[in-house]
Amino acid sequence: MTHPIGDRFAYPSAQAREVHVSVEIEAPPDVVFQALADPRELVAWLGDMPSSDAARESPRNPSRDGASDERDAAASPCTYPAGGAGWLAHVRAPDGTPGTVSGEFLYVAPPRSLTTTWAASWNRFVQEEVRFELAPIVVAGVAGTRVTVTHRRRSAMLLRDTTIASARAAADAERDTWSARLARLAAYVATRNALASFGIAAGDLAQAFGALHRRVVAIHQGESA
């Protein structure tokens, strides 16, 4: 099936490297989709910095005053970004080193599918593609969602000295990293649902979740309190 805006990532299948990872989350698709499609929430569970530090300008996502963004978010329901809206997150690379990843939303179809570009610092900012597919399921007796990530990687095309073994090792590392990212997504959504029942806004949760994650990383790396 042809991508609705054209396949910008078409290249020979022999060179393609796809990573597939899934997770089951105890929340309905619309709730999970918002955590993927709202740039502030996306970087809250994906990145290592507060979402307010992760705004990125794009032709369809002009820079605005941060306080105005917070007021708008509190005053109106989530409106999903159109194609071209950008995001930026400070993250951990598959080898554990600090890095950045950015993208632009290509295809947003709530609450079932979302596709974004993916340009990571550890892969020389080569433009790749990540697709999230959401399917309603029953998890532990409640309405849930199976999230499947397909990461189409182009990095190997530029690394001419890459061997088959090293390419497979890189794919395995990326798969493990996506498993960890999806575990954080599941934790974020579960926390969001729990705190929402107490009237805590998603924007506040994004900030708190980011701070908590950075503290956990610091403890894991042996940093002092």
Secondary structure, DSSP 8 states (H G I E B T S, - for coil): ---TT--TT---TTT-EEEEEEEEESS-HHHHHHHHHSHHHHHHHH-SS-GGG----BTTB----HHHHHHHHHHS------TT-EEEEEEE-TTS-EEEEEEEEEEEETTTEEEEEEEEGGGTT-EEEEEEEEEEEEETTEEEEEEEEEEEE-HHHH-TT--HHHHHHHHHHHHHHHHHHHHHHHHHHHHHHHHHTTT--HHHHHHHHHHHHHHHHHHHTT---
